[in-house]
Amino acid sequence: EAEEACPGAGGSDCVSMLVTRVQHHGAEAPPRKRKLDAHQKVFVNGAAVFFGGGEAAEEAEASALGVCRKMPRRSAVKVCGTGVKATLFLGDRCQTYIEDPSQLGSYKVIGQCNSGMPPGTCSPEMSPDDDAAGAHYETYVIERCP
């Protein structure tokens, strides 16, 4: 059958041709990620731990997004921009440990994932003084907004 689908092509050439046909005709291309601009910033205790925009930022973005990081106790967290969010976890592995995490506050999402808002929008700073659980978050992960 492969020979009929790819007349005159050898085994690996035929497979390559078939894959190309499927990619172009049979499947949708994955959605393109929008570039993160200079408004996308995450601060922990006032220090920028993530910032978008520029070539250097693209390299930093690739190494920072989705990585579980330790957080100093009693940290204040602020997220600016509408393209990233920070999720804070009570546990040390950036995981929720219960079936319905919203019931016990085992994590908290900081950030405005709303592309209809101005790009420089900043979330209110989460401070342990304002959030009883805030003093106990141990880890965080920075992610693109969906």
matplotlib code that plots the C-alpha trace (Angstrom):
import matplotlib.pyplot as plt

x = [0.0, 2.8, 4.2, 0.9, 0.6, 4.2, 5.1, 8.8, 9.7, 11.7, 10.5, 11.7, 11.0, 7.5, 6.9, 8.2, 5.9, 2.9, 3.6, 3.9, 0.5, -1.1, 0.4, -0.8, -4.1, -5.3, -4.5, -4.7, -1.5, -0.9, -1.9, 0.9, 1.9, 1.7, 5.0, 5.2, 5.8, 7.7, 4.5, 4.7, 6.5, 6.4, 7.8, 8.6, 9.4, 9.8, 12.4, 11.6, 11.8, 10.4, 10.0, 8.9, 10.0, 13.2, 15.6, 17.2, 13.8, 12.8, 15.7, 14.8, 11.2, 12.0, 14.0, 11.5, 8.0, 6.7, 9.6, 8.8, 10.7, 11.2, 9.8, 11.0, 8.6, 6.2, 6.7, 4.8, 3.9, 2.8, 2.1, 1.9, 0.6, -2.2, -0.1, 1.4, 0.2, 2.0, 0.5, 1.7, 1.5, 1.5, 3.5, 7.1, 6.5, 4.2, 1.3, -2.1, -2.5, -6.2, -9.0, -10.7, -7.9, -10.2, -11.7, -8.6, -6.6, -3.7, -2.8, -3.4, -3.3, -2.0, -2.4, -5.0, -5.4, -7.7, -6.5, -9.3, -7.6, -4.8, -1.4, 0.2, -2.5, -1.0, -2.7, -3.0, 0.1, -0.5, 1.0, 1.2, -0.2, -3.4, -3.7, -3.6, -2.2, 0.4, 3.0, 2.9, 3.3, 6.5, 6.8, 5.5, 5.4, 5.1, 3.0, 1.5, -2.1, -4.3]
y = [0.0, 2.4, 1.9, 2.9, 6.0, 7.0, 5.8, 5.7, 6.6, 4.3, 3.3, 6.3, 8.8, 7.5, 7.8, 11.3, 12.2, 10.7, 12.5, 15.8, 15.2, 14.5, 17.6, 19.8, 18.3, 16.1, 17.9, 21.4, 23.1, 23.7, 27.2, 29.8, 31.2, 34.9, 36.6, 37.8, 41.5, 43.6, 44.1, 40.4, 40.4, 38.4, 39.8, 38.0, 40.2, 43.2, 41.5, 40.6, 36.8, 36.8, 39.4, 39.2, 41.0, 41.0, 38.2, 37.7, 37.5, 34.7, 32.6, 33.4, 32.6, 29.2, 28.4, 30.0, 29.0, 25.8, 25.3, 24.7, 27.1, 27.4, 30.5, 32.3, 32.1, 35.0, 36.2, 39.0, 38.1, 40.4, 39.6, 42.2, 41.7, 39.6, 36.8, 35.1, 33.9, 32.6, 29.7, 29.4, 26.1, 25.1, 22.0, 21.7, 20.2, 22.6, 20.1, 20.1, 17.3, 17.0, 16.3, 19.7, 22.2, 25.2, 24.0, 24.1, 26.8, 24.5, 26.8, 30.3, 31.8, 35.3, 37.2, 38.6, 36.1, 38.4, 39.6, 42.2, 44.1, 46.6, 44.7, 46.6, 45.4, 44.3, 42.0, 43.2, 42.1, 38.9, 39.6, 37.2, 40.2, 40.1, 36.4, 34.0, 31.2, 33.5, 32.9, 29.2, 29.0, 27.1, 26.8, 28.6, 28.1, 30.7, 29.8, 31.3, 32.1, 29.8]
z = [0.0, 0.8, -2.7, -4.2, -2.0, -2.9, -6.3, -7.0, -3.4, -1.0, 2.5, 4.6, 1.8, 1.6, 5.3, 5.2, 2.3, 4.1, 7.4, 5.4, 3.8, 7.2, 8.7, 5.8, 5.1, 7.9, 11.1, 12.4, 13.2, 16.9, 18.0, 17.9, 21.3, 21.5, 22.3, 25.9, 25.9, 28.4, 30.5, 31.6, 35.0, 38.2, 41.4, 44.7, 47.6, 45.2, 43.0, 39.4, 39.0, 35.5, 32.8, 29.1, 26.0, 23.9, 22.8, 26.2, 27.7, 25.3, 26.5, 30.2, 29.4, 28.1, 31.2, 33.7, 32.6, 34.1, 36.5, 40.2, 42.4, 46.1, 47.7, 50.8, 53.7, 54.1, 50.5, 48.8, 45.2, 42.4, 38.7, 35.9, 32.4, 31.1, 29.5, 32.6, 36.0, 39.1, 41.1, 44.7, 46.5, 50.2, 49.4, 48.3, 44.9, 43.1, 43.5, 45.2, 47.7, 47.9, 45.4, 45.6, 46.3, 46.3, 49.6, 51.7, 49.8, 49.0, 46.1, 45.0, 41.4, 41.1, 37.8, 35.3, 32.5, 30.6, 27.2, 27.2, 30.0, 29.3, 28.9, 31.8, 34.3, 37.6, 40.0, 43.6, 45.5, 47.6, 50.9, 53.9, 55.9, 53.8, 53.2, 56.2, 54.1, 52.4, 55.1, 54.3, 50.6, 49.8, 46.1, 42.9, 39.2, 36.5, 33.5, 30.3, 30.5, 28.4]

ax = plt.figure().add_subplot(projection="3d")
ax.plot(x, y, z, "-o")
ax.set_aspect("equal")
plt.show()
